[in-house]
Amino acid sequence: QVQLVESGGGSVQAGGSLRLSCGASGSTANSVCMAWFRQTPGAQREGVAAILPNRTIAYYTDPVKGRATISRDNASGTVTLQLNNLKVEDTAMYYCAAKRYKSYTNCGRWYDYDTWGQGTQVTVSS
């Protein structure tokens, strides 16, 4: 029943920042893991960041550690991804994703997210 829609993508020079937003329908508090993925043409979709329903733990994959911050506001149903010090290799379509909460460790596992937004394009130029 969760529906997702992303916004905030765009073109930015290397070293710049973007803030991506995801609006999630329905109640997500204590029920839904939220995450961001990204995908480039010809490549597999890869996890970027994930966050627990209670916001106490966030997970990041190595390419963005130290440069990305995921947050969520359960009252508004909004999940954000702050991307700093962007690199050309960050160029991708970024997707918001969700799955039912099972455990705090499962939120950080990427293989079974099953609900997706339409994506928002991030293009980083040198």
DSSP file (Angstrom, degrees, kcal/mol; ACC not computed):
  #  RESIDUE AA STRUCTURE BP1 BP2  ACC     N-H-->O    O-->H-N    N-H-->O    O-->H-N    TCO  KAPPA ALPHA  PHI   PSI    X-CA   Y-CA   Z-CA
    1    1 A Q              0   0    0      0, 0.0     2,-0.3     0, 0.0    24,-0.1   0.000 360.0 360.0 360.0 -14.2    0.0    0.0    0.0
    2    2 A V        -     0   0    0     22,-0.1     2,-0.4    25,-0.0   114,-0.1  -0.554 360.0-168.4 -74.1 130.4    3.0    2.3    0.3
    3    3 A Q        -     0   0    0     -2,-0.3    22,-2.3   112,-0.1     2,-0.4  -0.967   3.5-161.1-120.1 139.1    3.5    4.6   -2.6
    4    4 A L  E     -A   24   0A   0     -2,-0.4     2,-0.4   112,-0.4   114,-0.3  -0.921  12.3-178.1-125.4 142.5    6.6    6.6   -3.1
    5    5 A V  E     -A   23   0A   0     18,-1.4    18,-2.6    -2,-0.4     2,-0.2  -0.974  14.3-152.9-141.8 127.8    7.5    9.7   -5.2
    6    6 A E  E     +A   22   0A   0     -2,-0.4     2,-0.3    16,-0.2    16,-0.2  -0.594  17.7 165.0 -99.1 157.2   11.0   11.3   -5.4
    7    7 A S  E     +A   21   0A   0     14,-2.1    14,-2.9    -2,-0.2   113,-0.1  -0.962  42.0  70.6-156.0 168.0   12.1   14.8   -6.0
    8    8 A G        +     0   0    0      1,-0.3    11,-0.3    -2,-0.3    14,-0.1   0.323  60.2 132.6 104.9  -7.0   15.2   17.0   -5.7
    9    9 A G        +     0   0    0     12,-0.1    -1,-0.3     9,-0.1     2,-0.3  -0.204  22.4 123.0 -70.1 168.9   17.4   15.6   -8.4
   10   10 A G  E     -d  122   0B   0    111,-0.8   113,-2.5   110,-0.1     2,-0.4  -0.982  58.8 -54.3 167.3-168.2   19.2   17.8  -10.9
   11   11 A S  E     +d  123   0B   0     -2,-0.3     2,-0.3   111,-0.2   113,-0.2  -0.849  51.8 165.5-103.8 136.1   22.6   18.7  -12.3
   12   12 A V  E     -d  124   0B   0    111,-2.5   113,-2.2    -2,-0.4     2,-0.2  -0.989  35.3-108.9-147.6 150.8   25.4   19.8  -10.1
   13   13 A Q  E >   -d  125   0B   0     -2,-0.3     3,-2.3   111,-0.2    73,-0.2  -0.501  52.1 -83.1 -78.3 151.5   29.1   20.4  -10.3
   14   14 A A  T 3  S+     0   0    0    111,-3.0    73,-0.2     1,-0.3    -1,-0.1  -0.256 119.4  31.5 -52.9 137.3   31.5   18.0   -8.6
   15   15 A G  T 3  S+     0   0    0     71,-3.0    70,-0.6     1,-0.3    -1,-0.3   0.238  99.3 111.6  93.6 -12.2   31.9   19.0   -5.0
   16   16 A G    <   -     0   0    0     -3,-2.3    70,-2.6    70,-0.2     2,-0.3  -0.089  59.6-122.0 -84.3-172.9   28.4   20.3   -4.8
   17   17 A S        -     0   0    0     67,-0.2     2,-0.3    68,-0.2    67,-0.2  -0.931  17.8-171.7-134.4 153.9   25.4   19.1   -2.8
   18   18 A L  E     - B   0  83A   0     65,-2.2    65,-3.2    -2,-0.3     2,-0.5  -0.984  13.7-148.1-140.4 151.1   21.9   17.9   -3.4
   19   19 A R  E     - B   0  82A   0    -11,-0.3     2,-0.3    -2,-0.3    63,-0.2  -0.964  16.4-162.1-121.6 112.8   19.0   17.0   -1.2
   20   20 A L  E     - B   0  81A   0     61,-2.8    61,-2.5    -2,-0.5     2,-0.4  -0.722   5.7-160.0 -94.0 143.0   16.7   14.4   -2.4
   21   21 A S  E     -AB   7  80A   0    -14,-2.9   -14,-2.1    -2,-0.3     2,-0.4  -0.928   8.0-165.8-125.2 149.1   13.2   13.9   -1.0
   22   22 A C  E     -AB   6  79A   0     57,-2.2    57,-2.6    -2,-0.4     2,-0.6  -0.985   9.2-152.6-135.2 122.3   10.8   11.0   -1.0
   23   23 A G  E     -AB   5  78A   0    -18,-2.6   -18,-1.4    -2,-0.4     2,-0.5  -0.853  14.1-162.9 -94.8 125.1    7.1   11.3   -0.1
   24   24 A A  E     -A    4   0A   0     53,-3.5   -20,-0.2    -2,-0.6     4,-0.1  -0.922  12.3-133.4-112.5 129.8    5.7    8.1    1.3
   25   25 A S        +     0   0    0    -22,-2.3   -22,-0.1    -2,-0.5    52,-0.0  -0.396  65.9   9.9 -77.3 156.3    1.9    7.5    1.5
   26   26 A G  S    S-     0   0    0    -24,-0.1     2,-0.4    -2,-0.1    -2,-0.1  -0.027 108.3 -36.9  71.2-176.9    0.3    6.1    4.6
   27   27 A S        +     0   0    0      1,-0.1    48,-0.1     2,-0.0    -2,-0.1  -0.699  51.3 170.6 -84.4 128.6    1.8    5.6    8.0
   28   28 A T    >>  +     0   0    0     -2,-0.4     3,-1.7    46,-0.4     4,-1.6   0.496  36.1 120.7-112.5  -9.7    5.4    4.5    8.0
   29   29 A A  T 34 S-     0   0    0     45,-0.3    25,-0.1     1,-0.3    -2,-0.0  -0.387  93.0 -10.7 -62.5 126.7    6.2    4.8   11.7
   30   30 A N  T 34 S+     0   0    0      2,-0.2    -1,-0.3    -2,-0.2     3,-0.1   0.651 131.6  68.4  61.8  18.8    7.3    1.5   13.2
   31   31 A S  T <4 S+     0   0    0     -3,-1.7    70,-2.6     1,-0.3     2,-0.4   0.589  87.2  51.4-136.8 -22.8    6.2   -0.4   10.1
   32   32 A V  E  <  -E  100   0B   0     -4,-1.6     2,-0.4    68,-0.3    -1,-0.3  -0.980  57.9-144.1-134.7 129.1    8.4    0.4    7.1
   33   33 A C  E     -E   99   0B   0     66,-2.9    66,-1.6    -2,-0.4     2,-0.4  -0.718  25.5-155.1 -79.8 139.4   12.1    0.4    6.4
   34   34 A M  E     +EF  98  51B   0     17,-1.7    17,-2.5    -2,-0.4     2,-0.3  -0.914  18.8 164.4-119.5 147.0   13.1    3.2    4.0
   35   35 A A  E     -EF  97  50B   0     62,-2.3    62,-2.8    -2,-0.4     2,-0.4  -0.969  30.2-130.0-152.9 164.2   16.0    3.3    1.7
   36   36 A W  E     -EF  96  49B   0     13,-2.9    12,-2.9    -2,-0.3    13,-1.6  -0.985  24.9-180.0-119.3 135.7   17.6    5.0   -1.3
   37   37 A F  E     -EF  95  47B   0     58,-2.8    58,-2.5    -2,-0.4     2,-0.3  -0.788   9.0-155.5-120.9 168.0   19.1    3.1   -4.2
   38   38 A R  E     -EF  94  46B   0      8,-2.3     8,-2.7    -2,-0.3     2,-0.3  -0.989   6.0-170.0-145.2 156.3   20.8    4.2   -7.4
   39   39 A Q  E     -E   93   0B   0     54,-1.9    54,-2.6    -2,-0.3     6,-0.1  -0.988   6.1-163.3-150.0 134.2   21.3    2.8  -10.9
   40   40 A T    >   -     0   0    0     -2,-0.3     3,-2.2     4,-0.3    52,-0.1  -0.802  48.3 -76.3-109.6 157.8   23.3    3.7  -13.9
   41   41 A P  T 3  S+     0   0    0      0, 0.0     3,-0.1     0, 0.0    -1,-0.1  -0.280 118.4  10.9 -56.1 131.7   22.7    2.4  -17.4
   42   42 A G  T 3  S+     0   0    0      1,-0.3     2,-0.3    -3,-0.0    -3,-0.0   0.450 110.9 101.1  81.9   0.8   23.9   -1.2  -17.8
   43   43 A A  S <  S-     0   0    0     -3,-2.2    -1,-0.3     1,-0.0     2,-0.2  -0.768  76.2-101.2-116.7 161.5   24.5   -1.6  -14.1
   44   44 A Q        -     0   0    0     -2,-0.3    -4,-0.3    -3,-0.1     2,-0.3  -0.481  44.5-100.4 -74.3 148.8   22.6   -3.3  -11.2
   45   45 A R        -     0   0    0     -2,-0.2     2,-0.4    -6,-0.1    -6,-0.2  -0.555  47.0-160.9 -68.2 132.3   20.6   -1.2   -8.9
   46   46 A E  E     -F   38   0B   0     -8,-2.7    -8,-2.3    -2,-0.3     2,-0.1  -0.910  17.8-110.6-123.4 145.9   22.6   -0.7   -5.7
   47   47 A G  E     +F   37   0B   0     -2,-0.4   -10,-0.3   -10,-0.2     3,-0.1  -0.411  30.7 173.2 -69.3 147.0   21.7    0.3   -2.2
   48   48 A V  E     -     0   0B   0    -12,-2.9    13,-1.9     1,-0.4     2,-0.3   0.684  61.7 -12.9-117.5 -53.0   22.9    3.7   -1.0
   49   49 A A  E     -FG  36  60B   0    -13,-1.6   -13,-2.9    11,-0.2    -1,-0.4  -0.992  53.5-170.8-154.9 151.8   21.3    4.3    2.4
   50   50 A A  E     -FG  35  59B   0      9,-2.0     9,-2.7    -2,-0.3     2,-0.3  -0.976   5.0-161.9-144.6 156.7   18.6    2.9    4.7
   51   51 A I  E     -FG  34  58B   0    -17,-2.5   -17,-1.7    -2,-0.3     7,-0.2  -1.000  20.2-117.7-145.2 142.6   17.0    3.9    7.9
   52   52 A L    >   -     0   0    0      5,-1.9     3,-1.4    -2,-0.3   -19,-0.1  -0.301  32.6-110.2 -71.9 158.3   14.9    2.2   10.6
   53   53 A P  T 3  S+     0   0    0      0, 0.0    21,-0.1     0, 0.0    -1,-0.1   0.865 121.7  46.3 -56.1 -36.3   11.3    3.2   11.3
   54   54 A N  T 3  S-     0   0    0    -25,-0.1   -25,-0.1   -24,-0.1    -2,-0.0   0.398 107.4-128.6 -91.3   4.8   12.4    4.7   14.7
   55   55 A R  S <  S+     0   0    0     -3,-1.4     3,-0.1     2,-0.2    17,-0.1   0.546  73.5 120.9  68.5  10.3   15.4    6.5   13.1
   56   56 A T  S    S+     0   0    0      1,-0.2     2,-0.4    -5,-0.0    -1,-0.1   0.742  72.5  35.1 -80.2 -22.4   17.9    5.1   15.6
   57   57 A I        -     0   0    0      2,-0.0    -5,-1.9    47,-0.0     2,-0.4  -0.997  62.1-173.3-135.0 136.0   20.1    3.4   13.0
   58   58 A A  E     -G   51   0B   0     -2,-0.4     2,-0.4    -7,-0.2    -7,-0.2  -0.964  11.1-150.9-124.4 146.5   21.1    4.3    9.5
   59   59 A Y  E     -G   50   0B   0     -9,-2.7    -9,-2.0    -2,-0.4     2,-0.4  -0.922  12.4-176.9-118.4 141.8   23.0    2.3    7.0
   60   60 A Y  E     -G   49   0B   0     -2,-0.4   -11,-0.2   -11,-0.2     2,-0.2  -0.991  22.4-127.4-136.1 143.9   25.3    3.5    4.2
   61   61 A T    >>  -     0   0    0    -13,-1.9     3,-1.7    -2,-0.4     4,-0.8  -0.582  37.7-101.3 -87.1 158.0   27.2    1.7    1.5
   62   62 A D  G >4 S+     0   0    0      1,-0.3     3,-0.7    -2,-0.2    -1,-0.1   0.789 112.8  63.2 -53.3 -40.5   30.9    2.4    1.1
   63   63 A P  G 34 S+     0   0    0      0, 0.0    -1,-0.3     0, 0.0   -15,-0.1   0.779 116.4  29.8 -60.4 -23.6   30.8    4.7   -1.9
   64   64 A V  G X> S+     0   0    0     -3,-1.7     3,-2.5   -16,-0.2     4,-1.3   0.434  82.9 130.0-115.8   0.0   28.7    7.4    0.0
   65   65 A K  T << S+     0   0    0     -4,-0.8     4,-0.1    -3,-0.7    -3,-0.0  -0.338  82.2  15.8 -59.1 130.8   29.9    6.9    3.6
   66   66 A G  T 34 S+     0   0    0      2,-0.4    -1,-0.3    -2,-0.1     3,-0.1   0.269 125.1  61.6  88.5 -11.0   30.8   10.2    5.0
   67   67 A R  T <4 S+     0   0    0     -3,-2.5    17,-3.0     1,-0.1     2,-0.4   0.491  94.0  62.4-121.6 -10.3   29.1   12.1    2.2
   68   68 A A  E  <  -C   83   0A   0     -4,-1.3     2,-0.4    15,-0.2    -2,-0.4  -0.920  51.9-171.8-124.6 145.7   25.4   11.0    2.6
   69   69 A T  E     -C   82   0A   0     13,-1.9    13,-2.9    -2,-0.4     2,-0.4  -0.978   7.2-162.0-136.1 122.8   22.9   11.4    5.3
   70   70 A I  E     +C   81   0A   0     -2,-0.4     2,-0.3    11,-0.2    11,-0.2  -0.848  18.2 165.5-102.5 140.6   19.5    9.8    5.3
   71   71 A S  E     -C   80   0A   0      9,-1.9     9,-2.5    -2,-0.4     2,-0.3  -0.949  15.5-158.4-146.0 165.0   16.7   11.0    7.5
   72   72 A R  E     -C   79   0A   0     -2,-0.3     2,-0.5     7,-0.2     7,-0.2  -0.998  14.1-154.9-149.0 149.9   12.9   10.6    7.9
   73   73 A D  E  >> -C   78   0A   0      5,-2.8     5,-1.7    -2,-0.3     4,-1.5  -0.944  10.7-168.8-122.9 105.2   10.0   12.4    9.4
   74   74 A N  T  45S+     0   0    0     -2,-0.5   -46,-0.4     1,-0.2   -45,-0.3   0.787  82.7  60.9 -69.9 -27.4    7.3    9.8   10.1
   75   75 A A  T  45S+     0   0    0      1,-0.2    -1,-0.2   -48,-0.1   -46,-0.0   0.910 117.6  29.6 -65.3 -41.2    4.6   12.4   10.7
   76   76 A S  T  45S-     0   0    0     -3,-0.3    -2,-0.2     2,-0.1    -1,-0.2   0.581 105.1-125.1 -93.0 -11.7    4.9   13.9    7.2
   77   77 A G  T  <5 +     0   0    0     -4,-1.5   -53,-3.5     1,-0.2     2,-0.4   0.816  60.8 144.8  71.2  30.9    5.9   10.6    5.6
   78   78 A T  E   < -BC  23  73A   0     -5,-1.7    -5,-2.8   -55,-0.2     2,-0.4  -0.883  30.9-172.4-110.7 132.0    9.1   12.2    4.2
   79   79 A V  E     -BC  22  72A   0    -57,-2.6   -57,-2.2    -2,-0.4     2,-0.3  -0.979  11.5-166.5-119.1 133.7   12.5   10.6    3.7
   80   80 A T  E     -BC  21  71A   0     -9,-2.5    -9,-1.9    -2,-0.4     2,-0.4  -0.868  15.6-159.1-122.1 154.0   15.4   12.6    2.6
   81   81 A L  E     -BC  20  70A   0    -61,-2.5   -61,-2.8    -2,-0.3     2,-0.6  -0.943  10.4-160.0-130.8 110.6   18.9   11.9    1.3
   82   82 A Q  E     -BC  19  69A   0    -13,-2.9   -13,-1.9    -2,-0.4     2,-0.5  -0.815   9.2-166.9 -89.9 121.8   21.5   14.7    1.7
   83   83 A L  E     -BC  18  68A   0    -65,-3.2   -65,-2.2    -2,-0.6     2,-0.3  -0.953   8.8-179.2-114.5 121.0   24.4   14.2   -0.7
   84   84 A N        +     0   0    0    -17,-3.0   -67,-0.2    -2,-0.5   -68,-0.1  -0.774  59.2  18.9-117.6 161.8   27.5   16.3   -0.1
   85   85 A N  S    S-     0   0    0    -70,-0.6    -1,-0.2    -2,-0.3   -68,-0.2   0.915  86.0-154.2  46.9  52.8   30.8   16.5   -1.9
   86   86 A L        -     0   0    0    -70,-2.6   -71,-3.0    -3,-0.2     2,-0.3  -0.228   9.2-155.5 -63.9 144.8   29.3   14.9   -5.0
   87   87 A K    >   -     0   0    0    -73,-0.2     3,-2.1    -3,-0.1     4,-0.3  -0.808  30.0-111.3-116.8 158.3   31.5   13.1   -7.4
   88   88 A V  G >  S+     0   0    0     -2,-0.3     3,-1.9     1,-0.3    36,-0.4   0.870 117.5  61.7 -55.9 -37.5   31.0   12.3  -11.1
   89   89 A E  G 3  S+     0   0    0      1,-0.3    -1,-0.3    -3,-0.0    -3,-0.0   0.559  88.6  71.3 -70.3  -6.5   30.6    8.7  -10.2
   90   90 A D  G <   +     0   0    0     -3,-2.1    -1,-0.3     2,-0.0    -2,-0.2   0.567  69.0 119.9 -80.2  -9.4   27.5    9.6   -8.2
   91   91 A T    <   +     0   0    0     -3,-1.9     2,-0.3    -4,-0.3    32,-0.2  -0.385  42.0 109.1 -58.5 124.0   25.7   10.3  -11.4
   92   92 A A  E    S- H   0 122B   0     30,-1.9    30,-2.6    -2,-0.2     2,-0.6  -0.970  75.1 -80.7-177.4 168.7   22.7    7.9  -11.5
   93   93 A M  E     -EH  39 121B   0    -54,-2.6   -54,-1.9    -2,-0.3     2,-0.5  -0.848  48.2-148.0 -85.5 125.5   19.0    7.6  -11.2
   94   94 A Y  E     -EH  38 120B   0     26,-2.7    26,-2.2    -2,-0.6     2,-0.4  -0.845  13.2-165.0-102.9 131.4   18.2    7.6   -7.5
   95   95 A Y  E     -E   37   0B   0    -58,-2.5   -58,-2.8    -2,-0.5     2,-0.3  -0.925  16.1-138.3-118.7 136.9   15.2    5.6   -6.3
   96   96 A C  E     -E   36   0B   0     -2,-0.4    21,-2.1   -60,-0.2     2,-0.3  -0.736  31.4-173.8 -83.9 141.2   13.3    5.7   -3.0
   97   97 A A  E     -EI  35 116B   0    -62,-2.8   -62,-2.3    -2,-0.3     2,-0.3  -0.948  11.6-172.9-140.1 157.9   12.5    2.2   -1.7
   98   98 A A  E     +EI  34 115B   0     17,-1.8    17,-1.6    -2,-0.3    16,-1.5  -0.982   6.1 173.6-147.4 155.9   10.5    0.6    1.1
   99   99 A K  E     -E   33   0B   0    -66,-1.6   -66,-2.9    -2,-0.3    14,-0.1  -0.970  44.7 -82.6-154.8 159.9    9.8   -2.7    2.7
  100  100 A R  E     -E   32   0B   0     -2,-0.3   -68,-0.3   -68,-0.2     2,-0.3  -0.394  52.4-107.6 -64.7 139.9    7.9   -4.0    5.7
  101  101 A Y        +     0   0    0    -70,-2.6    -1,-0.1     1,-0.2     3,-0.1  -0.516  49.8 154.8 -71.6 130.7   10.0   -3.8    8.9
  102  102 A K        -     0   0    0      1,-0.5     2,-0.3    -2,-0.3    -1,-0.2   0.642  67.9 -20.1-119.2 -43.4   11.2   -7.2   10.2
  103  103 A S     >  -     0   0    0      1,-0.1     4,-1.3     0, 0.0    -1,-0.5  -0.966  62.8-104.4-160.7 164.6   14.3   -6.4   12.3
  104  104 A Y  H  > S+     0   0    0     -2,-0.3     4,-0.5     1,-0.2    -1,-0.1   0.852 120.7  49.8 -68.8 -31.2   16.8   -3.6   12.6
  105  105 A T  H >4 S+     0   0    0      1,-0.2     3,-0.9     2,-0.2    -1,-0.2   0.862 104.0  58.9 -73.1 -33.7   19.4   -5.6   10.7
  106  106 A N  H >4 S+     0   0    0      1,-0.3     3,-1.8     2,-0.2    -1,-0.2   0.829  94.0  65.1 -65.7 -30.9   17.1   -6.4    7.9
  107  107 A C  H 3< S+     0   0    0     -4,-1.3    -1,-0.3     1,-0.3    -2,-0.2   0.835 101.4  51.5 -59.1 -30.2   16.5   -2.8    7.1
  108  108 A G  T << S+     0   0    0     -3,-0.9     2,-0.5    -4,-0.5    -1,-0.3   0.355  89.0  94.9 -89.8   5.9   20.2   -2.6    6.1
  109  109 A R    <   -     0   0    0     -3,-1.8     3,-0.3    -4,-0.1     4,-0.0  -0.865  59.7-162.1 -97.4 131.7   19.9   -5.6    3.8
  110  110 A W    >   +     0   0    0     -2,-0.5     3,-0.8     1,-0.2    -1,-0.1   0.610  66.7  80.6 -92.4 -13.8   19.4   -4.5    0.2
  111  111 A Y  T 3  S+     0   0    0      1,-0.2    -1,-0.2   -64,-0.0    -2,-0.0   0.694  92.2  43.5 -77.1 -20.0   18.0   -7.6   -1.5
  112  112 A D  T 3   +     0   0    0     -3,-0.3     2,-0.2    -6,-0.2    -1,-0.2   0.194  67.2 130.4-119.1  18.4   14.4   -7.6   -0.5
  113  113 A Y    <   +     0   0    0     -3,-0.8   -14,-0.2     1,-0.1     3,-0.1  -0.563  29.3 176.2 -65.0 135.7   13.2   -4.0   -0.9
  114  114 A D        +     0   0    0    -16,-1.5     2,-0.4    -2,-0.2   -15,-0.2   0.426  47.0  72.1-131.7  -0.9   10.0   -4.3   -2.9
  115  115 A T  E     -I   98   0B   0    -17,-1.6   -17,-1.8  -112,-0.0     2,-0.4  -0.983  60.7-174.7-123.6 132.4    8.3   -1.0   -3.3
  116  116 A W  E     -I   97   0B   0     -2,-0.4  -112,-0.4   -19,-0.2   -19,-0.2  -0.930  21.1-138.4-133.4 145.9    9.8    1.7   -5.5
  117  117 A G        -     0   0    0    -21,-2.1  -112,-0.2    -2,-0.4     3,-0.1  -0.277  41.0-100.6 -83.3-177.6    9.4    5.3   -6.5
  118  118 A Q        -     0   0    0   -114,-0.3  -113,-0.1     1,-0.1   -23,-0.1   0.634  63.6-115.8 -83.6 -14.5    9.8    6.4  -10.1
  119  119 A G        -     0   0    0    -23,-0.1     2,-0.4     1,-0.1   -24,-0.2   0.089  15.3-127.2  97.3 151.4   13.3    7.8   -9.6
  120  120 A T  E     - H   0  94B   0    -26,-2.2   -26,-2.7  -113,-0.1     2,-0.3  -0.995  26.4-121.9-136.4 132.6   15.0   11.2   -9.8
  121  121 A Q  E     - H   0  93B   0     -2,-0.4  -111,-0.8   -28,-0.2     2,-0.5  -0.542  21.2-169.0 -82.4 132.8   18.0   11.8  -11.9
  122  122 A V  E     -dH  10  92B   0    -30,-2.6   -30,-1.9    -2,-0.3     2,-0.5  -0.988   6.0-176.2-117.0 124.0   21.3   13.1  -10.4
  123  123 A T  E     -d   11   0B   0   -113,-2.5  -111,-2.5    -2,-0.5     2,-0.5  -0.981   4.3-168.8-124.7 121.7   23.9   14.3  -12.8
  124  124 A V  E     -d   12   0B   0     -2,-0.5     2,-0.3   -36,-0.4  -111,-0.2  -0.940   8.0-166.7-113.0 125.2   27.3   15.4  -11.5
  125  125 A S  E      d   13   0B   0   -113,-2.2  -111,-3.0    -2,-0.5    -2,-0.0  -0.797 360.0 360.0-112.5 153.3   29.7   17.1  -13.9
  126  126 A S              0   0    0     -2,-0.3  -113,-0.1  -113,-0.2    -1,-0.1   0.405 360.0 360.0 -95.7 360.0   33.4   17.9  -13.6
